[in-house]
Amino acid sequence: MKILGIGNAIVDVICKVNDSFIEQNKLTKSTMKLFFDENEFKNLLTNLKIEKTVSGGSIANSIVGLSQLGNEVGFIGKISDDKFGEKYEEGLKKENVKYFYFKKKEELPTGTCLILVTPDSERTMCTFLGTAGKINENDVSSDAIKKTELIFLEGYLWDEGDPKKAFDKAINNANKVAMSLSDQFCVDRHKPHFLNLVKNKVDITFANEQEIISLIEAKNFEEVINFSKQLNKLIIITRGEKGAIAINGEKIFECEVKKNLKILDLTGAGDLFAAGYLHGYINKFSIKECLEKGTEMSSRVIQQIGARL
């Protein structure tokens, strides 16, 4: 197998809202908020009109993108044997993704992410991890990892306790490791651990500009460049309207954004960028071509609703 993704198995529930809904519910626009109380999460959903329900999760979105590009891929993520869990599994199989997980009835339900899309196309996420956040080392197949060229992990998955053990097991058995920093709040919560991973354990790091600046507490982007050069690893950074940049040792490669797009929803832009980049990487494209493929994939997904093409 080419790439195996390991991440939170989350069903995405997409709803359109006005900015006032974001303010009234004390949410921070364009970020992800974790909910630990199932009832509080359900209350948010009560008065909303659901546009679309799709099996999601950041890395799963990337893996589906890679499958759509014709790559042999798999995914590991924890679900429960319930309605959403069934939907989740069906969604992956329909996309020709090998799913390395056997669901059973869990104490907590399958994870759900409420994606609130405001009129400016920004997305604000509210996530109830459910059983996804309880992934442990027994849920991760060493055999599947060893038979894979590269594993792709998400920062969202990293948490103290069982998820960390699952993360460590994956890294220790992998041939090559790519990781997405996932979210600035995520970086802020786990800064020393993420810094250690990026410096010592991960071969390819995906981040957006805010995440990497936060990670190394940089004053400007020049510091990010210098930090990345010293690492001598592959660091790929998306910069919104400024395009994307890859730093590999002393070499820097840049790619501009595509112009005149009709942007509908930014959900999944980073996930599909990573899919395009990794497609190039495992098919021996040049770094510049990898950036271009990532940009092409993210440009396509933001012109539709939802994180899947």
PERA-V804754 format. One record per residue. N is the residue number from 0. RES is the residue in three letters. PSI is psi in radians with two decimals (NA if undefined). OMEGA is omega in whole degrees, 0 to 359 (999 if undefined). NEAR is the number of other C-alpha atoms within 8 Angstrom. Layout:
# PERA-V804754
{{N,RES,PSI,OMEGA,NEAR} {N,RES,PSI,OMEGA,NEAR}}
This chain:
# PERA-V804754
{{0,MET,2.54,183,9} {1,LYS,-0.99,185,10} {2,ILE,2.38,176,13} {3,LEU,2.11,178,16} {4,GLY,2.46,175,14} {5,ILE,2.09,185,13} {6,GLY,-3.06,178,15} {7,ASN,2.18,177,16} {8,ALA,1.82,188,15} {9,ILE,2.34,173,14} {10,VAL,2.15,180,15} {11,ASP,2.26,175,14} {12,VAL,1.93,188,13} {13,ILE,2.24,180,13} {14,CYS,2.52,175,13} {15,LYS,2.36,179,11} {16,VAL,2.91,173,10} {17,ASN,2.87,179,8} {18,ASP,-0.55,182,8} {19,SER,-0.58,178,6} {20,PHE,-0.71,179,8} {21,ILE,-0.80,181,12} {22,GLU,-0.83,182,9} {23,GLN,-0.58,182,7} {24,ASN,0.25,176,6} {25,LYS,0.78,178,6} {26,LEU,2.68,177,9} {27,THR,2.05,184,10} {28,LYS,2.47,176,8} {29,SER,0.24,178,8} {30,THR,3.12,178,11} {31,MET,2.24,177,11} {32,LYS,2.30,177,9} {33,LEU,2.32,175,8} {34,PHE,2.34,180,11} {35,PHE,-0.24,180,6} {36,ASP,2.01,184,7} {37,GLU,-0.67,181,8} {38,ASN,-0.72,178,6} {39,GLU,-0.70,179,8} {40,PHE,-0.79,180,11} {41,LYS,-0.63,180,8} {42,ASN,-0.65,178,7} {43,LEU,-0.70,184,8} {44,LEU,-0.40,191,8} {45,THR,-0.88,187,6} {46,ASN,0.26,184,5} {47,LEU,2.58,176,7} {48,LYS,2.13,182,6} {49,ILE,2.17,179,9} {50,GLU,-0.71,189,8} {51,LYS,2.50,174,9} {52,THR,2.24,183,9} {53,VAL,2.53,179,10} {54,SER,2.11,187,13} {55,GLY,-2.43,191,12} {56,GLY,2.39,188,12} {57,SER,-0.96,183,12} {58,ILE,-0.64,178,14} {59,ALA,-0.67,177,14} {60,ASN,-0.74,179,14} {61,SER,-0.74,182,13} {62,ILE,-0.70,177,16} {63,VAL,-0.73,177,13} {64,GLY,-0.75,179,13} {65,LEU,-0.67,178,15} {66,SER,-0.74,180,13} {67,GLN,-0.41,177,8} {68,LEU,0.08,173,7} {69,GLY,0.27,180,6} {70,ASN,2.63,177,9} {71,GLU,1.97,188,10} {72,VAL,2.85,177,14} {73,GLY,3.01,181,13} {74,PHE,2.50,172,14} {75,ILE,2.23,177,13} {76,GLY,2.54,188,13} {77,LYS,2.21,175,15} {78,ILE,2.94,175,15} {79,SER,2.80,178,13} {80,ASP,1.35,180,11} {81,ASP,-3.02,185,9} {82,LYS,-0.85,180,6} {83,PHE,-0.61,179,8} {84,GLY,-0.73,178,12} {85,GLU,-0.80,180,9} {86,LYS,-0.70,182,10} {87,TYR,-0.91,182,15} {88,GLU,-0.78,179,10} {89,GLU,-0.76,182,8} {90,GLY,-0.71,180,10} {91,LEU,-0.77,183,13} {92,LYS,-0.63,178,10} {93,LYS,-0.50,181,7} {94,GLU,0.25,179,9} {95,ASN,0.61,175,8} {96,VAL,2.23,177,14} {97,LYS,2.21,184,9} {98,TYR,1.94,183,10} {99,PHE,1.11,179,10} {100,TYR,2.36,177,8} {101,PHE,1.99,185,4} {102,LYS,2.60,173,9} {103,LYS,2.94,181,7} {104,LYS,2.08,181,7} {105,GLU,2.86,177,9} {106,GLU,-0.70,182,5} {107,LEU,2.64,179,7} {108,PRO,2.96,175,10} {109,THR,2.44,183,18} {110,GLY,2.58,181,16} {111,THR,2.45,175,12} {112,CYS,2.08,177,13} {113,LEU,2.06,181,12} {114,ILE,1.95,183,12} {115,LEU,2.00,183,12} {116,VAL,2.06,180,14} {117,THR,2.90,183,11} {118,PRO,-0.40,180,9} {119,ASP,0.16,179,5} {120,SER,0.01,176,10} {121,GLU,2.64,178,12} {122,ARG,2.39,178,14} {123,THR,2.21,187,13} {124,MET,2.41,175,12} {125,CYS,2.03,188,13} {126,THR,2.25,168,12} {127,PHE,1.85,188,13} {128,LEU,-0.52,182,15} {129,GLY,-2.39,184,11} {130,THR,-0.30,179,15} {131,ALA,-0.66,182,14} {132,GLY,-0.04,181,11} {133,LYS,0.26,180,9} {134,ILE,2.43,179,12} {135,ASN,3.10,187,11} {136,GLU,-0.48,179,11} {137,ASN,-0.35,180,6} {138,ASP,-0.19,186,11} {139,VAL,2.09,182,10} {140,SER,1.95,178,8} {141,SER,-0.66,182,9} {142,ASP,-0.85,180,6} {143,ALA,-0.70,181,9} {144,ILE,-0.78,182,13} {145,LYS,-0.48,183,10} {146,LYS,0.14,183,7} {147,THR,2.46,179,13} {148,GLU,-0.70,185,11} {149,LEU,2.41,173,12} {150,ILE,2.60,181,16} {151,PHE,2.05,185,13} {152,LEU,2.69,177,14} {153,GLU,2.50,177,14} {154,GLY,-0.56,179,13} {155,TYR,-0.54,186,11} {156,LEU,-0.49,188,12} {157,TRP,2.13,173,9} {158,ASP,2.71,180,8} {159,GLU,2.66,176,6} {160,GLY,-2.44,186,6} {161,ASP,-0.80,180,11} {162,PRO,-0.67,179,15} {163,LYS,-0.71,179,12} {164,LYS,-0.68,178,10} {165,ALA,-0.75,179,14} {166,PHE,-0.87,182,12} {167,ASP,-0.73,179,8} {168,LYS,-0.76,180,11} {169,ALA,-0.86,182,12} {170,ILE,-0.74,183,9} {171,ASN,-0.39,181,6} {172,ASN,-0.03,188,9} {173,ALA,2.63,173,13} {174,ASN,-0.70,179,10} {175,LYS,2.52,186,9} {176,VAL,2.23,169,14} {177,ALA,2.60,181,13} {178,MET,2.48,173,12} {179,SER,2.34,179,11} {180,LEU,-0.28,169,15} {181,SER,-0.94,191,11} {182,ASP,2.52,183,11} {183,GLN,-0.69,178,11} {184,PHE,-0.66,179,8} {185,CYS,-0.80,179,11} {186,VAL,-0.80,182,15} {187,ASP,-0.63,181,9} {188,ARG,-0.61,189,6} {189,HIS,0.52,190,8} {190,LYS,-0.96,183,9} {191,PRO,-0.65,181,6} {192,HIS,-0.78,180,7} {193,PHE,-0.68,180,12} {194,LEU,-0.73,178,10} {195,ASN,-0.74,179,9} {196,LEU,-0.85,183,9} {197,VAL,-0.72,183,10} {198,LYS,-0.68,193,8} {199,ASN,-0.35,189,6} {200,LYS,-0.41,190,9} {201,VAL,2.41,179,12} {202,ASP,-0.64,181,10} {203,ILE,2.19,178,11} {204,THR,2.28,173,13} {205,PHE,2.32,178,12} {206,ALA,2.77,166,13} {207,ASN,3.02,188,10} {208,GLU,-0.75,182,10} {209,GLN,-0.70,182,7} {210,GLU,-0.80,184,12} {211,ILE,-0.61,177,11} {212,ILE,-0.75,178,13} {213,SER,-0.74,183,11} {214,LEU,-0.79,184,12} {215,ILE,0.09,180,8} {216,GLU,0.87,182,6} {217,ALA,2.62,177,10} {218,LYS,-0.47,180,6} {219,ASN,3.07,185,7} {220,PHE,-0.42,177,9} {221,GLU,-0.68,179,6} {222,GLU,-0.62,178,9} {223,VAL,-0.78,179,12} {224,ILE,-0.83,182,9} {225,ASN,-0.75,178,8} {226,PHE,-0.82,184,8} {227,SER,-0.67,179,13} {228,LYS,-0.73,183,13} {229,GLN,-0.50,183,8} {230,LEU,-0.59,183,8} {231,ASN,0.62,175,9} {232,LYS,3.12,181,11} {233,LEU,2.02,179,11} {234,ILE,2.14,182,12} {235,ILE,2.18,186,12} {236,ILE,2.22,173,12} {237,THR,2.45,188,11} {238,ARG,0.57,180,10} {239,GLY,-2.22,182,7} {240,GLU,-0.29,180,6} {241,LYS,0.02,178,7} {242,GLY,-2.61,183,12} {243,ALA,2.71,183,15} {244,ILE,2.46,175,13} {245,ALA,2.33,180,13} {246,ILE,2.16,181,15} {247,ASN,1.68,187,12} {248,GLY,-2.27,181,12} {249,GLU,-0.20,185,8} {250,LYS,2.38,179,7} {251,ILE,2.32,179,9} {252,PHE,2.43,181,9} {253,GLU,2.71,178,10} {254,CYS,2.29,181,11} {255,GLU,2.79,175,8} {256,VAL,2.76,176,11} {257,LYS,2.44,184,8} {258,LYS,2.84,174,4} {259,ASN,0.77,178,4} {260,LEU,2.57,175,7} {261,LYS,1.58,187,5} {262,ILE,2.21,179,9} {263,LEU,-0.60,188,9} {264,ASP,2.15,183,14} {265,LEU,0.02,178,11} {266,THR,2.27,174,11} {267,GLY,0.02,182,14} {268,ALA,-0.83,180,13} {269,GLY,-0.66,181,9} {270,ASP,-0.76,182,13} {271,LEU,-0.49,173,16} {272,PHE,-0.83,180,15} {273,ALA,-0.67,178,11} {274,ALA,-0.82,180,14} {275,GLY,-0.76,181,18} {276,TYR,-0.85,183,13} {277,LEU,-0.54,174,11} {278,HIS,-0.80,178,13} {279,GLY,-0.75,183,14} {280,TYR,-0.85,184,11} {281,ILE,-0.25,176,8} {282,ASN,0.34,172,6} {283,LYS,0.60,173,6} {284,PHE,2.86,171,9} {285,SER,2.85,181,8} {286,ILE,-0.72,179,10} {287,LYS,-0.77,179,9} {288,GLU,-0.62,177,9} {289,CYS,-0.79,179,15} {290,LEU,-0.71,181,15} {291,GLU,-0.70,179,10} {292,LYS,-0.69,177,13} {293,GLY,-0.77,180,15} {294,THR,-0.70,179,15} {295,GLU,-0.78,182,11} {296,MET,-0.75,180,13} {297,SER,-0.60,178,15} {298,SER,-0.64,180,12} {299,ARG,-0.76,187,9} {300,VAL,-0.52,183,18} {301,ILE,-0.09,177,14} {302,GLN,0.28,177,11} {303,GLN,3.01,176,9} {304,ILE,2.30,177,9} {305,GLY,2.90,188,10} {306,ALA,0.19,179,12} {307,ARG,2.44,178,8} {308,LEU,NA,999,5}}
